[in-house]
Amino acid sequence: MTDRPVPDLRPDIPHGARIWNYWLGGKDNYAADREVGDAVRSAFPEIVDMAFKSRQFLNRAVRYLAGEAGIRQFLDIGTGLPTMQNTHEVAQSVAPDAKIVYVDNDPLVLAHARALLVNTTPEGVTKYVDADYHHPDRIIAQAREILDFSRPVAVMFMGVFGYVPDYDEASSIVSRVLDAVPPGSYLVLWDATNTSEAVIRGERAQAELGSPYQLRTVEEIRGWFTGTELIEPGLVPITQWRPGAVEIGQIEHIDAYCGVGRKP
């Protein structure tokens, strides 16, 4: 890409979605994002592996939900920039009539979403809501125009709450969205954990360059699943949630935990 900004974009300020895009090998990032990305990778080389492994978890979880769990509606909050195997592509490959609502408020994400986050099947629905996850009531109101909230919805928060420093605020966001969806809905969530000195060094490097990310304890992440029933294998590192056969034998620990919980 060129470093030519889209309207309302601040290329001089690092942004989480674009840093993540850089780690995933994308081109939709700017010098400020690459500076942070390189600093974090220098302190915590495993961050690139975490980026790819978290995406693989998303794919496995969505495939499970659209298949075995029979979910046909997905609310992906804080979706970030389109990359390999997005939620709608995975869901609609299993259930062609699946409806997906993406939520983000970054102008670069919006520009790409309009171009790339489109149906892969005639009967499916793929829409984008321009909203900030700090305002769950607005998200719910706009999502209701697309999704049927009398039927189960898979609510997804994929590695976004590190940008919410206050734990109670993040917990409130989760609970308010889950309160709006009916029984039989699911919460899908992962986030980075303070489970090694290496990941803590990476967090410090990121904060020093103006893009702080709050690591959580495993128990704090477990707390976000309060009121749901965690399906097997429970709350585990992202590499250990129902790995595929090709992954067996090469599963390593990653400082990021995930789960899929069902609202009873």
C-alpha positions as CSV (number, residue, x, y, z in Angstrom):
1,M,0.0,0.0,0.0
2,T,1.0,3.7,-0.1
3,D,1.0,5.7,3.0
4,R,-1.9,7.8,1.7
5,P,-4.6,8.2,4.4
6,V,-8.3,7.7,3.9
7,P,-10.6,10.5,5.2
8,D,-10.6,11.0,9.0
9,L,-7.7,8.5,9.4
10,R,-4.7,9.5,11.6
11,P,-1.8,7.6,10.1
12,D,0.6,9.2,12.6
13,I,-1.2,7.5,15.5
14,P,-0.8,3.7,15.9
15,H,-4.0,1.8,15.8
16,G,-4.7,-1.7,17.1
17,A,-6.4,-3.0,13.9
18,R,-3.6,-1.9,11.7
19,I,-0.9,-3.2,14.0
20,W,-2.6,-6.5,14.0
21,N,-2.8,-6.4,10.2
22,Y,0.9,-5.8,10.0
23,W,1.6,-8.8,12.2
24,L,-0.6,-10.9,9.9
25,G,1.5,-9.9,6.9
26,G,-1.1,-7.4,5.6
27,K,-0.5,-4.1,3.8
28,D,-3.1,-2.0,5.4
29,N,-0.9,-0.2,7.9
30,Y,1.2,2.9,8.3
31,A,4.7,3.7,9.6
32,A,3.4,4.4,13.1
33,D,1.7,1.0,13.2
34,R,4.8,-0.8,11.9
35,E,7.0,0.9,14.5
36,V,4.9,-0.4,17.3
37,G,4.5,-3.8,15.6
38,D,8.3,-4.2,15.3
39,A,8.9,-3.0,18.9
40,V,6.5,-5.6,20.3
41,R,7.8,-8.3,18.1
42,S,11.4,-7.5,19.2
43,A,10.4,-7.8,22.9
44,F,7.9,-10.7,22.3
45,P,8.6,-12.6,19.1
46,E,5.7,-14.9,19.7
47,I,3.2,-12.1,18.9
48,V,3.1,-13.0,15.2
49,D,2.3,-16.6,16.1
50,M,-0.4,-15.4,18.4
51,A,-1.9,-13.4,15.7
52,F,-2.1,-16.3,13.3
53,K,-3.2,-18.8,16.0
54,S,-6.0,-16.5,17.2
55,R,-7.3,-16.4,13.7
56,Q,-7.3,-20.2,13.5
57,F,-9.3,-20.3,16.8
58,L,-11.9,-17.9,15.2
59,N,-12.2,-20.2,12.3
60,R,-12.6,-23.4,14.4
61,A,-15.1,-21.7,16.7
62,V,-17.3,-20.3,13.9
63,R,-17.2,-23.6,12.1
64,Y,-18.4,-25.4,15.3
65,L,-21.1,-22.8,15.9
66,A,-22.5,-22.8,12.3
67,G,-22.2,-26.6,12.2
68,E,-22.6,-28.6,15.3
69,A,-24.3,-25.9,17.4
70,G,-26.7,-24.8,14.5
71,I,-26.1,-21.1,14.9
72,R,-27.2,-18.9,12.0
73,Q,-26.5,-15.4,13.4
74,F,-23.1,-13.9,14.3
75,L,-22.4,-10.5,15.9
76,D,-18.6,-10.0,15.5
77,I,-17.7,-6.9,17.6
78,G,-14.4,-5.2,17.1
79,T,-13.8,-7.1,13.9
80,G,-10.7,-5.3,12.7
81,L,-9.4,-5.3,9.2
82,P,-10.5,-8.1,6.8
83,T,-7.9,-10.8,6.6
84,M,-7.6,-14.5,6.1
85,Q,-10.9,-16.5,6.4
86,N,-13.3,-13.9,7.9
87,T,-16.3,-14.8,10.0
88,H,-18.8,-14.6,7.2
89,E,-16.7,-16.8,4.9
90,V,-16.4,-19.5,7.5
91,A,-20.0,-19.4,8.6
92,Q,-21.5,-19.3,5.2
93,S,-19.3,-22.1,4.0
94,V,-21.0,-24.3,6.6
95,A,-24.4,-22.7,6.6
96,P,-25.1,-20.7,3.4
97,D,-28.0,-18.8,5.1
98,A,-25.9,-17.5,8.0
99,K,-26.2,-13.8,8.8
100,I,-23.2,-11.9,10.0
101,V,-23.0,-8.4,11.4
102,Y,-19.5,-6.9,11.8
103,V,-19.0,-4.0,14.2
104,D,-16.0,-1.6,14.2
105,N,-15.5,2.2,14.1
106,D,-12.2,2.6,12.4
107,P,-12.5,4.4,9.0
108,L,-10.0,2.2,7.3
109,V,-11.9,-0.9,8.5
110,L,-15.1,0.6,7.3
111,A,-13.6,1.3,3.8
112,H,-12.4,-2.3,3.5
113,A,-15.6,-3.8,5.0
114,R,-17.7,-2.1,2.3
115,A,-15.5,-3.6,-0.4
116,L,-14.6,-7.0,1.0
117,L,-17.1,-8.1,3.7
118,V,-19.8,-9.2,1.3
119,N,-21.9,-12.4,1.1
120,T,-20.3,-15.5,-0.2
121,T,-23.7,-17.1,-0.8
122,P,-27.0,-15.7,-2.3
123,E,-29.0,-16.6,0.8
124,G,-26.6,-15.2,3.4
125,V,-26.5,-11.8,4.9
126,T,-23.3,-9.8,5.6
127,K,-23.5,-6.3,7.0
128,Y,-21.3,-3.8,8.8
129,V,-22.2,-1.6,11.7
130,D,-20.2,1.6,12.3
131,A,-20.1,1.7,16.1
132,D,-17.7,1.6,19.0
133,Y,-17.9,-1.4,21.4
134,H,-17.8,1.1,24.3
135,H,-21.4,1.8,23.3
136,P,-23.1,-1.6,23.4
137,D,-26.6,-0.2,23.4
138,R,-26.0,1.4,20.1
139,I,-24.6,-1.8,18.7
140,I,-27.6,-3.8,19.9
141,A,-30.0,-1.3,18.4
142,Q,-28.3,-1.4,15.0
143,A,-27.8,-5.1,15.0
144,R,-31.6,-5.6,15.7
145,E,-32.2,-4.1,12.3
146,I,-30.4,-7.0,10.7
147,L,-30.5,-10.0,13.1
148,D,-33.5,-11.6,14.8
149,F,-32.9,-11.3,18.5
150,S,-35.6,-13.8,19.3
151,R,-33.3,-16.4,17.9
152,P,-29.8,-17.4,19.1
153,V,-26.9,-15.2,18.2
154,A,-23.1,-15.9,18.5
155,V,-21.5,-12.8,20.1
156,M,-17.8,-12.5,19.4
157,F,-15.1,-10.4,21.1
158,M,-11.9,-11.5,19.5
159,G,-8.8,-10.0,21.2
160,V,-10.3,-6.5,21.7
161,F,-10.6,-5.9,25.4
162,G,-7.0,-5.1,25.9
163,Y,-8.0,-1.7,24.6
164,V,-10.5,-1.3,27.5
165,P,-8.2,-0.7,30.5
166,D,-10.9,-0.9,33.1
167,Y,-11.9,-4.6,33.7
168,D,-15.3,-3.7,35.0
169,E,-16.1,-1.7,31.9
170,A,-15.2,-4.6,29.7
171,S,-17.3,-6.9,31.9
172,S,-20.2,-4.5,31.5
173,I,-19.9,-4.5,27.7
174,V,-20.1,-8.3,27.6
175,S,-23.0,-8.6,30.0
176,R,-25.1,-5.9,28.3
177,V,-24.7,-7.5,24.9
178,L,-25.4,-11.0,26.3
179,D,-28.5,-9.7,28.2
180,A,-29.9,-8.6,24.8
181,V,-29.6,-12.0,23.1
182,P,-31.9,-15.0,23.9
183,P,-31.1,-18.3,25.6
184,G,-29.2,-20.6,23.3
185,S,-26.9,-17.8,22.2
186,Y,-23.1,-18.1,22.5
187,L,-20.2,-15.9,23.7
188,V,-17.0,-16.4,21.8
189,L,-14.0,-14.6,23.2
190,W,-10.2,-14.7,23.5
191,D,-7.6,-12.3,24.9
192,A,-4.0,-12.0,25.7
193,T,-2.9,-13.0,29.2
194,N,-0.1,-12.0,31.6
195,T,1.1,-15.6,31.8
196,S,4.7,-15.1,30.9
197,E,7.5,-12.5,31.3
198,A,7.9,-12.4,27.5
199,V,4.3,-11.2,26.8
200,I,4.6,-8.7,29.6
201,R,7.7,-7.3,27.9
202,G,5.8,-7.0,24.7
203,E,3.0,-5.2,26.5
204,R,5.4,-2.7,27.9
205,A,7.0,-2.0,24.5
206,Q,3.6,-1.4,23.0
207,A,2.6,1.0,25.8
208,E,5.8,2.9,25.5
209,L,5.0,3.7,21.8
210,G,1.5,5.0,22.5
211,S,-0.7,1.9,21.9
212,P,-1.2,0.3,25.4
213,Y,-2.9,-3.1,25.6
214,Q,-4.1,-4.3,29.0
215,L,-3.2,-8.0,29.6
216,R,-5.6,-10.0,31.7
217,T,-5.3,-12.9,34.1
218,V,-6.8,-16.2,33.1
219,E,-9.4,-15.8,35.9
220,E,-10.4,-12.3,34.6
221,I,-11.1,-13.8,31.2
222,R,-13.1,-16.6,32.9
223,G,-15.1,-13.9,34.6
224,W,-16.4,-12.6,31.3
225,F,-18.1,-16.0,30.8
226,T,-20.1,-15.6,34.0
227,G,-23.7,-16.7,33.3
228,T,-22.7,-19.0,30.4
229,E,-21.9,-22.7,30.2
230,L,-18.4,-23.2,28.8
231,I,-18.4,-26.0,26.3
232,E,-15.6,-28.4,26.2
233,P,-12.7,-28.0,26.5
234,G,-13.5,-25.0,28.6
235,L,-11.2,-22.0,29.0
236,V,-7.9,-22.9,27.4
237,P,-5.0,-21.4,25.4
238,I,-6.1,-20.6,21.9
239,T,-4.1,-23.4,20.4
240,Q,-5.9,-25.9,22.6
241,W,-9.5,-25.2,21.7
242,R,-10.5,-28.2,19.6
243,P,-7.4,-28.2,17.4
244,G,-7.7,-29.9,14.0
245,A,-6.0,-33.1,13.1
246,V,-3.3,-31.4,11.2
247,E,-2.4,-29.4,14.4
248,I,-2.0,-32.4,16.6
249,G,1.6,-33.0,17.7
250,Q,2.6,-29.4,17.2
251,I,0.4,-27.5,19.8
252,E,2.4,-25.0,21.8
253,H,1.4,-22.9,24.7
254,I,0.4,-19.3,23.7
255,D,-0.2,-16.5,26.2
256,A,-3.8,-16.0,25.1
257,Y,-6.9,-17.8,26.4
258,C,-10.2,-18.5,24.8
259,G,-13.6,-20.0,25.3
260,V,-17.0,-20.6,23.9
261,G,-19.9,-20.3,26.3
262,R,-23.6,-21.0,25.8
263,K,-26.2,-18.8,27.4
264,P,-28.6,-21.2,29.2
